[in-house]
Amino acid sequence: MTPDRFFALLLALQTRRDPVTTTDLAAETGVSVRTVLRDLRWLQDAGFPVLVERGRWGGVTLLPGGALDTARLTPAERDQLALHGLDDRQRHQLGAAADGRRAREKVAARAAGAAGPPLPLSAVVTTDSRPWFWSGAQGLEPSALVGDVRRGVRLRIRYRRAAEAAPAWQLVDPYGLLAKAGRWYLVADRSGTPRLYSLERLTDWRPTAAPRRLRPGISLADAVAELTTGWETSADLRIHGLLAARHAERAQRILGSRVTVHRPGEGPALSPAPGPDQVALTLSCRNLEEVRQLLPFGADLLITDPPEARTRLRELAAEVVGQYAEPDPANEGADPS
């Protein structure tokens, strides 16, 4: 359990007089119900008076005597505890690092005094949400934009899409900001359709006087779930192949949820069948060009299906060979005309 989720879970329990369901706790902390149940067991094992009653009329209650004391927190500090998943660097980018640090220090000090021997979580757990080999923040700082987002007005943003040479102005209705894998995104509706706008490509913006027009009943968390789930699960093409077993872990690390490494006897029937030192894999793609993701595995990978994926990878390999082909010595120094 991360420090932010620890505080967010206890804060959610302490602010309620009646039992709260694990489904509601999962929605507030941004994790699954299974994770909430695991966190609640952790709190009970750590000595927190958390009562979990099962059944139709059950729920979760923090009994009197809990170690979390928010009485000394300012409204801004309580607001920071509710922001789960951000590390100090990301809070600094929002211009709110001091509030978050003070809030966690106050609550951690209280928890340490009440619990006795156990060390505070902030002393034994740290977070760093930056991806490996992170080159640093680029583009618009979230602290510059968050003020206008919090005003709840429509925004005109000047944004350059990945495939476009120049940015263009758009009118959007912002839900809020998303910090994901070391990058910041503006989550907004454009003409009623949810979009993710990378702050690295957002070059300018103008707040309007009109209030934002969001889809009824859709929160920031709902919009993020809709966008990220669709992005990660959409797959119009599945590429099957055989990979040297020694690269299976690297493939999963590089390709993440896009690749499935099948256990022996599972997955589609491939021809040829996997050898003793091979594993079968399936790569989920949105289009054929994503076969490029398999180039790092070179001759240790054999695509078996579909045929068009084999053809495209062969074409890409030929382009690479042509790029590094040695010049013909007989033609060196010849007049190109």
C-alpha positions in Angstrom: 0.0 0.0 0.0 1.4 3.4 -1.0 1.4 6.2 1.6 -1.2 8.2 -0.4 -3.5 5.3 -0.6 -3.0 4.6 3.1 -4.1 8.1 4.0 -6.9 8.2 1.5 -8.4 5.0 2.8 -8.3 6.0 6.4 -9.6 9.5 5.5 -12.5 8.0 3.6 -13.4 5.8 6.7 -13.0 8.6 9.3 -15.2 11.0 7.5 -18.2 8.7 7.6 -20.4 7.9 10.5 -22.2 4.9 8.8 -20.5 1.8 7.3 -19.2 2.3 3.8 -19.1 -0.4 1.1 -15.9 -1.7 -0.3 -17.2 -0.7 -3.8 -17.4 3.0 -2.6 -14.0 2.8 -1.1 -12.6 1.4 -4.3 -14.1 4.3 -6.3 -12.7 6.9 -3.9 -9.2 5.4 -3.8 -9.0 4.5 -7.5 -8.3 0.8 -7.1 -10.2 -2.5 -7.4 -12.4 -3.9 -4.7 -9.9 -6.8 -4.3 -7.2 -4.3 -3.5 -9.4 -2.5 -1.0 -10.0 -5.8 0.8 -6.3 -6.5 0.9 -5.6 -3.0 2.2 -8.2 -3.4 4.9 -6.7 -6.6 6.1 -3.3 -4.8 6.2 -4.8 -2.1 8.4 -6.3 -4.7 10.7 -3.0 -6.5 11.0 -1.3 -3.2 11.7 -3.6 -2.6 14.7 -6.1 -0.1 13.3 -9.6 -0.6 14.7 -11.2 -1.4 11.3 -14.5 -3.4 11.5 -15.5 -5.2 8.3 -19.1 -6.7 8.4 -20.1 -8.8 5.4 -23.6 -9.2 4.1 -26.3 -7.1 2.6 -26.4 -4.6 5.5 -22.7 -4.8 6.2 -19.9 -2.4 5.4 -16.6 -1.1 6.7 -16.3 1.1 9.8 -13.3 2.8 11.6 -14.0 2.4 15.3 -13.2 5.1 17.8 -9.5 5.2 18.7 -8.2 5.1 15.1 -4.7 6.6 14.7 -5.6 9.0 11.9 -6.3 12.5 13.3 -7.1 15.2 10.7 -8.2 17.8 13.2 -4.9 19.7 12.9 -5.0 19.7 9.1 -5.9 22.8 7.0 -8.5 22.4 4.2 -5.7 22.5 1.7 -3.8 19.8 3.5 -6.9 17.5 3.7 -7.4 18.1 0.0 -3.8 16.9 -0.6 -4.4 13.7 1.4 -7.3 12.9 -0.9 -5.0 13.0 -4.0 -3.7 9.4 -4.1 -0.9 8.1 -6.3 1.1 11.3 -6.7 4.7 11.5 -5.5 6.4 14.7 -4.2 7.7 15.6 -7.7 4.2 15.5 -9.2 2.8 17.5 -6.3 5.6 20.1 -6.9 4.5 20.3 -10.6 1.0 21.2 -9.4 2.4 23.8 -7.1 1.1 22.0 -4.0 4.1 20.1 -2.7 4.3 22.0 0.6 0.6 21.2 1.6 1.0 17.5 0.8 4.3 17.2 2.7 2.9 19.0 5.8 -0.3 16.9 5.8 1.6 13.6 5.6 4.1 14.7 8.3 1.3 15.7 10.7 -0.7 12.5 10.2 2.4 10.3 10.2 3.6 11.8 13.5 0.2 11.2 15.1 0.1 7.6 13.8 3.5 6.9 15.1 2.7 8.1 18.5 -0.6 6.2 18.7 0.6 2.9 17.3 3.8 2.6 19.3 6.5 0.3 18.0 5.6 0.2 14.3 7.4 2.7 12.1 5.2 5.2 10.1 4.6 4.1 6.5 6.2 7.3 5.3 9.5 6.1 6.8 9.5 2.8 5.0 7.6 3.4 1.7 8.5 5.8 -1.0 7.1 6.4 -4.5 8.6 7.4 -7.8 6.1 7.4 -10.7 8.6 8.4 -13.3 9.2 5.7 -16.0 12.7 4.3 -16.4 15.2 6.4 -18.4 12.9 9.4 -17.9 14.3 12.5 -19.7 12.5 15.1 -17.6 9.3 17.1 -17.9 8.6 18.8 -21.2 6.0 21.2 -22.4 3.4 23.0 -20.3 3.7 22.8 -16.5 0.5 21.5 -14.9 0.6 24.2 -12.2 0.1 26.8 -15.0 -3.1 25.2 -16.2 -4.7 23.7 -13.0 -6.0 27.1 -11.9 -8.2 27.6 -14.9 -9.2 23.9 -14.8 -10.4 24.4 -11.2 -12.6 27.3 -12.2 -14.8 24.9 -14.1 -14.9 26.8 -17.4 -14.5 25.8 -21.0 -11.1 26.2 -22.5 -9.7 27.1 -25.9 -6.5 25.1 -26.2 -3.8 25.2 -28.9 -2.8 21.6 -29.4 -0.6 19.8 -31.8 -1.5 16.2 -32.6 1.2 13.6 -33.1 0.6 13.4 -36.8 0.2 17.1 -37.4 3.0 19.6 -38.2 1.4 22.6 -36.6 -0.9 23.1 -33.6 -4.6 24.1 -34.0 -7.1 25.7 -31.6 -9.9 23.6 -30.1 -12.7 24.3 -27.7 -12.9 21.7 -24.9 -14.7 21.0 -21.6 -12.1 19.9 -19.1 -12.7 17.3 -16.4 -9.2 17.7 -14.9 -5.6 16.5 -15.1 -4.2 13.0 -15.2 -0.7 12.1 -14.1 0.3 8.8 -15.7 3.7 7.1 -16.2 5.6 10.4 -15.6 3.5 12.5 -17.9 0.6 14.9 -17.5 -2.6 15.0 -19.5 -5.6 17.2 -19.7 -8.8 15.1 -19.7 -11.6 16.9 -21.5 -14.6 16.4 -23.7 -14.5 17.8 -27.3 -18.0 17.9 -28.8 -19.1 15.4 -26.2 -16.3 12.9 -26.9 -13.7 12.3 -24.2 -10.1 13.1 -25.2 -6.6 12.9 -23.6 -4.4 15.9 -24.4 -0.7 15.5 -23.5 0.7 18.7 -21.9 3.9 18.2 -23.9 1.9 19.1 -27.0 -0.4 21.7 -25.5 1.3 25.0 -26.5 -1.3 27.6 -25.3 -4.8 28.0 -23.8 -7.4 30.6 -23.2 -10.2 30.3 -20.5 -13.6 31.3 -21.6 -16.4 32.9 -19.6 -18.7 29.9 -20.3 -19.0 27.1 -17.7 -17.8 23.7 -18.8 -20.5 21.3 -20.3 -19.7 17.8 -19.2 -21.7 14.7 -19.9 -24.3 14.1 -17.2 -23.1 11.8 -14.4 -19.5 11.5 -15.7 -16.7 12.3 -13.3 -13.0 12.8 -13.9 -12.3 9.2 -12.8 -15.1 7.9 -15.1 -13.6 9.8 -18.1 -10.1 8.5 -17.4 -11.3 4.9 -17.1 -13.2 5.2 -20.3 -10.2 6.6 -22.2 -7.5 4.3 -20.8 -9.6 1.1 -20.9 -10.4 1.8 -24.5 -6.8 2.6 -25.4 -5.3 -0.5 -23.7 -8.0 -3.1 -24.8 -8.7 -2.0 -28.4 -7.1 -4.6 -30.7 -8.2 -5.0 -34.3 -5.3 -7.3 -35.1 -3.6 -10.2 -33.3 -0.1 -11.3 -34.3 1.0 -14.8 -33.3 4.6 -16.0 -33.2 7.4 -18.0 -31.6 9.9 -16.3 -29.4 13.1 -17.6 -27.8 12.2 -18.5 -24.2 15.1 -16.4 -22.8 13.4 -13.2 -24.2 9.9 -13.9 -22.7 10.4 -11.8 -19.7 11.9 -8.9 -21.7 8.9 -9.1 -24.1 6.5 -8.8 -21.3 8.5 -5.9 -19.7 8.7 -4.0 -23.0 5.2 -4.7 -24.4 3.2 -4.9 -21.2 -0.4 -5.9 -21.5 -0.2 -5.9 -25.3 1.6 -9.2 -25.4 0.5 -12.6 -24.0 3.1 -15.2 -23.5 1.3 -18.6 -23.6 2.2 -21.5 -21.3 2.9 -24.9 -23.0 -0.3 -26.3 -24.3 -2.2 -23.0 -24.1 -3.0 -20.4 -26.7 -3.6 -20.9 -30.5 -2.3 -23.9 -32.4 0.8 -22.7 -34.3 2.6 -24.1 -37.2 5.4 -24.8 -36.7 4.8 -25.8 -33.0 7.1 -24.2 -30.3 10.4 -25.9 -29.9 11.9 -26.8 -26.5 13.5 -23.4 -26.2 10.6 -21.3 -27.5 7.4 -19.9 -26.2 4.3 -18.9 -28.2 3.1 -15.3 -27.9 0.3 -13.1 -29.1 0.6 -9.4 -29.7 -2.6 -7.3 -29.7 -2.4 -4.4 -32.2 -4.7 -1.6 -33.4 -3.1 -1.8 -36.9 -0.5 -3.6 -39.0 2.2 -0.9 -38.5 2.4 -1.9 -34.8 4.3 -5.0 -35.9 7.3 -2.6 -35.6 7.2 -3.3 -31.9 8.6 -6.8 -32.6 11.7 -5.6 -34.4 13.9 -5.5 -31.2 13.7 -9.3 -31.0 15.3 -9.8 -34.4 15.9 -13.4 -35.5 14.8 -14.7 -32.1 11.2 -14.2 -33.1 9.3 -16.0 -35.9 5.9 -14.6 -36.8 3.5 -17.4 -37.8 0.3 -15.6 -38.5 -1.2 -13.5 -40.1 0.6 -13.6 -43.4 0.4 -9.8 -43.9 2.3 -9.3 -40.6 5.1 -11.6 -41.9 5.2 -9.6 -45.1 5.3 -6.2 -43.4 8.1 -7.3 -41.0 10.1 -8.7 -43.9 9.7 -5.3 -45.6 10.9 -3.4 -42.5 13.9 -5.7 -42.1 14.8 -5.1 -45.7 14.7 -1.4 -45.1 17.0 -1.8 -42.2 19.4 -3.9 -44.2 19.4 -1.3 -47.0 20.1 1.5 -44.6 23.3 -0.2 -43.4 24.4 -1.9 -46.7 28.1 -1.4 -47.4 28.7 0.5 -50.6 30.0 -1.4 -53.7 33.8 -0.8 -53.8 33.7 -0.7 -57.6 31.4 2.3 -57.5 33.3 4.3 -54.8 34.5 7.6 -56.1 32.4 7.3 -59.3 30.7 10.4 -60.6 27.1 10.2 -59.4 25.9 11.9 -62.7 
